[in-house]
Amino acid sequence: MMKMSFEVTAKKLFGVNYERLIRTLFLELVVFWGLHISGLRVEIAPSILYLMAGVFSAGVMWQALSSDDNRANMENMLMLPFEGRTLVFSYVAALGTYTLLTKTAALLAVVWAVGHWSWAEILCSILCALAAIAAVACLYPLRLGRTDAYAFYVRPASRRQTVKVHRRYSVRRYLFRYLMAHKNYLVNTAAMWGVACVLPVLLGQMEARFVLPIGFAILSLNTPICILLSCDPALEQAVRFLPGQGKAFRVPYCLFIFGCNLAADIVFLCSWQIQLGGISPLHALMAAAFALLSAAGSVLLEWYCPIRGWKIESDLWHHPRKYVVPAVMLLLAGLASML
């Protein structure tokens, strides 16, 4: 029974014949070997390695357990006769395996390749990741005050709510409602503001004209707000189907991302001014330019290259495409610093 329950979730995540898992492990091996033979080395303390492995694994595991896409799968399993402990262990084991082998392993492959590690440190990093996954699996049900299998079922939000009727449509209104309905998006945005506050401490030893563009590029990495079409296929279909909706949606969506990026850049500039000083109107203009360019790039990627074939929301949040716009912004940051 436990094997059957495990395979129901595992095959959804990894493919019927686990082909998706095999492909992911092969790519992780290629990344590790390519970085290892490149000779690139970075000094990283073992405590930082353990912290990265634990925190990253905990975050991915929590996202996997909270994913709306898992609701239907869990609902189907709960409709069948089941033994509570067996279902919980198999479900958690499948998501934990997914977290460790497809997400944490990718991070560890990069860190292991560029650092000097002993076998004991490598083993400890794996144990930290496993401990974090187990801790999240134990803590997650407590948010509902339950410890049975139903605590892992993400119930859909009630549709019986009063909505103010407006005479005209507003994409901006829809985006803000969507953001308020997904609190994890707000948490990620708040986390970016926290990063903006810390960046002057990390980068303040260099001149502002070199570092500020790099900071703006880093702060464009706000993944959730840049995947609204990819995470909602029904919305994408509606936008593409109706005439004129491309332009009607893309412009407000671009302005929405621009506002989010600009808010983070303003926090970054204020933090820099308070801690180091020297911010000029030119820096503020540069922040607006980077925020607008990164917003436009994110919208174009969503429109022309949406992410498809994902299984749970964590696949969207950690898709390699998330690094395309920040990478381009970093190149522009290098050009801006030279100018």
N, C-alpha and C positions, 0 to 999 in steps of 0.2 A: 504493500500500500504506500509506504513512504517513497519507494523508488518511482512508483507511478506518479505520485504527486510532484516529486522533484522534476520528472521529465516533462510534465505539463508546462511548468513555468520555464524550465531550462530550454526546451525546444522553441518556445516563443521568443526567448532572448537570443539564442545562439543559432537558430535554424533547425530544420527537421533533422538533419544529419550532422549538426554541430559545425557546419561549414563556416559559419560566421566567426565562431570562436577560433577555428584553425587559421583562418585568414588574418584575424587580429593578432594572434600569437606570432605568426610569421612576420607581420609588419613590425611588431615590437622587437623581434630578434634582429631584423634588418636595421632598425633605428639604433639599437644598442651596438651592434657590430660596426656600423658606419661611424658613429661618434667615437667609439673606442679606438679604431684604427686611424682616426683623423689626428690624434695626438692632442686634442683639446682637453685641458685639465683645469678644474676649478676646485679651490680649497673650500670644503664644506665640513663643518663640525658634525660629528656623529649625532649630537643632540638635535641639530637642525634636520638631519635625515629622518630621525625617528618622529620628530614633530610633523614634518611634511607628510610622511606615510600615514600617521594616525589621523591628522586633521582632514587630509584629502579623502581618505577612505571613509571617515565618518560622514563627511558632507555628501559624498556620492551615494552612500548607503541610505542616508535619510531621504535624498531626492528620489531614489528608486522606490522606497517604501511609500513615499507621498505621491508618486506619479498617478495622475488621473487615468493614464492608459492601462495601469494594472488593475483598475477597479473592475472592469468587465471580466478580466481573467479570474480575479479572486471571487467575484460574484458567481461565476459559473462553477467554481470548485465548491463554494459553500452550498450550492443547490444540491450537490450529491452527498450521499452518506459519507461521513468522514469521522476520523478520530482526532480530536482537537490537537493533542500534542504532536501527533504524526504530521498533520497538515502544517502546523507552525514551523516545525523543524525543517521540513522539506522546502517550504516557501522561503524561509530565511536562508537556508543553505543555497538555494538557487540564486537568490539576489546577492548573497555574499560572494558566491563564486563569480557572478557577473561583475561585481564591483572590483574584486581582487584581480581577476585575469584580464579584464578589458580596459579598466580605468587606472587602478593603482599600478598595475604592471607597466603601463605606458609611462607613467611618471617615474617609477623606479628604474626603468630601462635607461632613461636619459640621465638620471642622477648617478646611477651606478657606472655608466659609461664615462662620465667626465670627472669622477672622483677616484680617490685611492681608498679602497675599502678592504677590510679583512672579511673572512667568511663569517666570523662571529657578528660583525656589524651588519652584514647583509641579512643574516638570519634574524637579528633583532629587529631590523626594519620590517621584515615580513611579519614577525610576531606582533609588532605595534599595529600594523594594518589589520591583522586578524582580530586583535583585541578591540580596536576601534569599531570594527564591523559588529562584533558580538555585543559591545556596549550599546550601540545604537539599536540593535535588535531587541535588547532588553528594555531600553528607555522608551522606545517609540510607542508601545502599547499603553504606557502609563499616561500619555496625553489625554486618553479617554477614561482613565481610571479602571481599565480592564486588563486582563492577562490571558484571555482566551483567543481563539482564532479570529473572532469577529473584530478584534481590535486592529487587525491589519487590513481591514476592508475600508477603503476610502470612500465614504458615502458621497454621492453627488449633492451639490448644494440645492436647496429647495428653490423651486421656480416661482413659488407663491410669494411674490414681493411686489410692493407698490413702486411702479416706475412712472416718472413724470413724462407725460406725452408732449413732444415738441412738434411744431408744424414743419420744421425743416430738419433734414438729416445733418449730422455733424460727425465727421470722422474723428475729430479731436475729442468730442464727448465720449465716443465709443472707446477710444484708446485709454482715456482716463478711467472709465468704468472698468475696462479690462484690467488695468493696472491695480485698481483698488480691489478687484475680485481675486487677484493672485498676489497674496501678501509676500510670497517668496521673491517676487520681482522687486517689491519695495525694499526687502531686506538686502538684496543684492545691490540696489542703488545706494542704500545707506552705507553698505560696505565699501563701495567705490568712493564715497565721501570720506570715509575713514582712511582709505589709502591716500586720498588727496591731502589729508592733514599730515600724514606721516612722510610723504615723499620729500618735503623740504629737509627733513632730518637725514634721510638717506642720500639725497643728491646735493645737499647744500654745500659740499666742499668744492664744487665746480662753479664756473661763472654762469650767471642766469641765462645768458644768451645761448649757451650750449645745452643747459639742462631743461629749461622750461619747455621747449618743443618736445623733448623726450617725455616729459611728464604729461603733456597733452595727448601724446600718442598712447601712452599707457592707460590713461583714463578713458580712452575710446573703447576699452575692452569690457563693455557692459552687455554681456551676451543676451540676457532674457529679452530686453526691449528690441533687439535686432532680429528676432526670429518669430515675430508674431504671425506671419503668413505660414511659415514652416510648421509651427506648432498647432495651427488651426486650418486643416485642409478645407473645411467647409467654407471658412471665410475667404480663403484664396480662390476657391471655385466661384463664389458669388462675385468677388471683385473682378475676376477675369471674364465672367460671363456677361455682366451688365455693360452696355455701351457707355464709354466715357468714364468708367470707374477707375481705369488705370491712372489717369491724371488726377482724378478727384481723390483717389486714395494716396497716391505716392507723395504728393506735395504736403498734405497734412501729416502724413507719417514721417516724412523727412523733417518737418518742423518739430514734431514731437520728440524725435531722437536728438535733434539739435538742442532743444531745450534741456533734455536730460544731460547731454554731454557738456553743455555750457555751464549748467549748475555745478557739476563736478570740477570743471576748470576754474570757476569763480572761487570755489572753496580752496582749491590748490593755490591760486594767486593770493587769496587772503591769508592763508597759512604761511606762505612764503614771505609776504609783507610783514606779518607779525613777528616771525622768527628771524628773518634775515634782512628784510627791507630791499629797496631798490626796484620795485615794480613801477613801470611806466605805462602810459597809455598805449604805446606800441605793443607791449606784452598783452594787454587786454584785447587789442585788435587781433593779435596772433591767436589768442585763445578762441575767439569767435570764428576765425578762419578755419582752425583745426576742427572745431566742433561741427561746423557746417560741412566740411569736406568728408569727415568720417561719417556723418549722418547720411550724406548723399551716397557714399560708397556702400553703406549698410543697406540702404533701401534698394539700390540697383542690384546688389547680390540677392536680396530676398525676392526681387521681382523676376530676375532672369535666371538665377541659380538657387531656387529654394531647396531645402534639405528634404529628401524623401527617403522612404524605406526605413525610418527610425522605428524603434520598438518602444522605448520609454523616453520621458522628457530628458533624462540624463544624457541620452545620446545627442540630443540637440545642444544641450549646454556645453558639452565637451567635444563637439564636432570640430575637426581641424579647420573648417571654414571660418571659425570665430577669430582666427589669427590673421586672416587675409587683410582686413582693413587696418588693424593695428600695425601690421608689418609695413604696409604702404605708408602709413602715417610716420613710422620710424624713419623710413627713407626720406620722406619730406622733411622730417625734423633735422636729419643730417644736412640736407641742402639749406634749410633755413638757418642753422647754426653757422654754416660757412658764409652765408650772406650777411 
